Every structure is written in C-alpha cells, then in structure tokens.
Amino acid sequence: MIVTTSLEPSAETVQHAEELSESFRLPLIERRDYSLHELRKKYAQNEILIVSSAGARLEAEGKKPFFFHPNTAAFRIKRLERGDTDTMLAVCQIQPGDQVLDATMGLGADAIILAYGVGAKGRVIGIESERIIGLLVEDGLRHWSTDSAALHDAMQRVEVRVANHFDVLKSMPADSIDVIYFDPMFEETVQSSVGIAGIREWANNHALKEETIAEALRVARRRVVLKEGKAGGLYRQFGFTPYRTRGKQVVYSYKEKGGGE
Ligand SMILES: C[S@@+](CC[C@H](N)C(=O)[O-])C[C@H]1O[C@@H](n2cnc3c(N)ncnc32)[C@H](O)[C@@H]1O
C-alpha cells in the first residue's frame, strides 16, 4: 500500500498525507500528474491511500473505495437534539458519565452516538481489529468538518484502539466498563447505508465467539448489548433478551450483568 494526494494538493492536504504516511508507516508518493492506474503500475501496489481536501480514501482495484464519514451518526444526533430517542442508546441504557466499550467500531457511527450519550464526562473506547479501518476512522474522526458542534464533540470523544476485542477484554479488570456493545458483521446488508457496504470488503467477518461474550460479561458493570440482522440467532445462542424485535430489520438484544434481564 502507498499514500499519495489528490492532483494539485493544497499545503494542508500534503501535510495530512505526511501525517498519515507516518501513522500507517507507509511510503508517501508525490502525486505529480500520475493517474492512479499509472501509480499502481509504477509502484506495483494495488492499494492506494489518497488524501484530498475531503479526507483520506482507500482505493484498490476490484474493491469498493473505503473512506470515513459519520454515516447515520449525523442524522441520529440531529434527532437526539430535537428530543427524540435513539434505539441503540435506549437498549444500552446509556447515562451521562458512563464508560462504554464499542467492541466492533467499524465506521464509528454507533461509537459517535454512544459518545453523544455519555456526554463530556463519559468515555467511549472503540475497538476495531482491522488496522486500516481503525486508523482511517480515527483519522476521519479528527479531521471531518461539520457545522454541528454536538457531532464534532462526540467524534472527538471516541478513543480508537486497533486490536482484537477478545484480547482487549481479556486484559481488562472485572466490572470496569458500564456497557459493552457488539455489532458484528452479518450477512444481510440491512445496515444498507453505503458506508457499511463500503466497509464489508475490508472488515473482519469472523463470527462473534462465545468466549468473547463471556469476557464481556465479566468486564461489564451493567450490561452487554448485541446488534444483529433479523435472520441472525445470536441472541438465542448467547441467551440474550431481544429488545422490541417486531417488524424491525435489526435486532438488538442485551444481557444484564449477573445474568438477569
Ligand atoms: C458491522 S461493523 C460495525 C459498524 C459500527 N457499529 C458502525 O456504526 O459503523 C463491524 C466491525 O467490527 C469489526 N470486528 C469484527 N470482529 C472484530 C474483533 N474480533 N475485534 C475487533 N473488531 C472486530 C469489523 O472489522 C467491522 O469493522
């Protein structure tokens, strides 16, 4: 993989590309007037990280481009600001000041909403196993420009960790995080948004393991929450309680610490 810029980049874009090449530990190639096709041939690399004024975008022949955007978080925050509720926040029973672990961060939309919910005194750690996703999302959270102060502040509050969630949970003390949230990849593309479709080819598609849920239940102080597609049966497998499933494409379920509902 190589890093380059858009054609005729501004000084700011060049600086952003330099930062990314350093954090990704990847060579930075001056774009000059090369086409992406020419760069691929010249450097014998299929994957190119292109930095422009709009942010960073990962392109590879045969795959959908991957780039950060707040996805559903933008309109969900607008709705929350109008006083509406958000189902995920409700299932998680998020309160201001909570410490939350989003164990499958992906594009970070849910992590952003969790960060909005916990507020300035709370904490949200987003774990993503795939380095490219984790680093691009962390970069996007810091660079995305928005007129919404609430969205901006929530994005700044998400702490990104590139790691396997099982390893992170294993290393944490018991009863140290209020809520732990899982949204693993699932077959149906009900999360329909372009964003999640774009992540699929770069994401970790492994099934959620029983031992990971056991670790999450050890580390959680209050509850562990799971999101899956309607056709999935993970909540039954793990003994979780479904939350208002009727007619919904997405099923949320939860398990209270101590095994109650
Ligand atoms: C469906 S996406 C999550 C979408 C996210 N909730 C959002 O709002 O954008 C699932 C993500 O979890 C990541 N993932 C899967 N298994 C993981 C693991 N064992 N540890 C950490 N991340 C994992 C995948 O790479 C993928 O990016």
The ligand as an SDF file (V2000), in Angstrom:
LIG
                    3D

 27 29  0  0  0  0  0  0  0  0999 V2000
  -20.8230   -4.0810   11.2870 C   0  0  0  0  0  0  0  0  0  0  0  0
  -19.2880   -3.3080   11.5620 S   0  0  0  0  0  0  0  0  0  0  0  0
  -19.6570   -2.2060   12.8780 C   0  0  0  0  0  0  0  0  0  0  0  0
  -20.3640   -0.9740   12.4260 C   0  0  0  0  0  0  0  0  0  0  0  0
  -20.4160    0.0610   13.5140 C   0  0  0  0  0  0  0  0  0  0  0  0
  -21.3220   -0.3010   14.5800 N   0  0  0  0  0  0  0  0  0  0  0  0
  -20.7830    1.4120   12.9440 C   0  0  0  0  0  0  0  0  0  0  0  0
  -21.6750    2.0770   13.4910 O   0  0  0  0  0  0  0  0  0  0  0  0
  -20.1330    1.8490   11.9620 O   0  0  0  0  0  0  0  0  0  0  0  0
  -18.3220   -4.5000   12.4450 C   0  0  0  0  0  0  0  0  0  0  0  0
  -16.8820   -4.0910   12.6280 C   0  0  0  0  0  0  0  0  0  0  0  0
  -16.3120   -4.9050   13.6590 O   0  0  0  0  0  0  0  0  0  0  0  0
  -15.0080   -5.2790   13.2920 C   0  0  0  0  0  0  0  0  0  0  0  0
  -14.6680   -6.5310   14.0110 N   0  0  0  0  0  0  0  0  0  0  0  0
  -15.0860   -7.7860   13.7250 C   0  0  0  0  0  0  0  0  0  0  0  0
  -14.5330   -8.6740   14.5870 N   0  0  0  0  0  0  0  0  0  0  0  0
  -13.7610   -7.9580   15.4460 C   0  0  0  0  0  0  0  0  0  0  0  0
  -12.9340   -8.3150   16.5560 C   0  0  0  0  0  0  0  0  0  0  0  0
  -12.7720   -9.5830   16.9180 N   0  0  0  0  0  0  0  0  0  0  0  0
  -12.3120   -7.3230   17.2420 N   0  0  0  0  0  0  0  0  0  0  0  0
  -12.4710   -6.0260   16.8670 C   0  0  0  0  0  0  0  0  0  0  0  0
  -13.2110   -5.6370   15.8020 N   0  0  0  0  0  0  0  0  0  0  0  0
  -13.8570   -6.5740   15.0920 C   0  0  0  0  0  0  0  0  0  0  0  0
  -15.0760   -5.4460   11.7870 C   0  0  0  0  0  0  0  0  0  0  0  0
  -13.8070   -5.3510   11.1740 O   0  0  0  0  0  0  0  0  0  0  0  0
  -16.0110   -4.3100   11.3930 C   0  0  0  0  0  0  0  0  0  0  0  0
  -15.2970   -3.1370   11.1170 O   0  0  0  0  0  0  0  0  0  0  0  0
  1  2  1  0
  2  3  1  0
  2 10  1  0
  3  4  1  0
  4  5  1  0
  5  6  1  0
  5  7  1  0
  7  8  2  0
  7  9  1  0
 10 11  1  0
 11 12  1  0
 11 26  1  0
 12 13  1  0
 13 14  1  0
 13 24  1  0
 14 15  1  0
 14 23  1  0
 15 16  2  0
 16 17  1  0
 17 18  1  0
 17 23  2  0
 18 19  1  0
 18 20  2  0
 20 21  1  0
 21 22  2  0
 22 23  1  0
 24 25  1  0
 24 26  1  0
 26 27  1  0
M  CHG  2   2   1   9  -1
M  END
$$$$
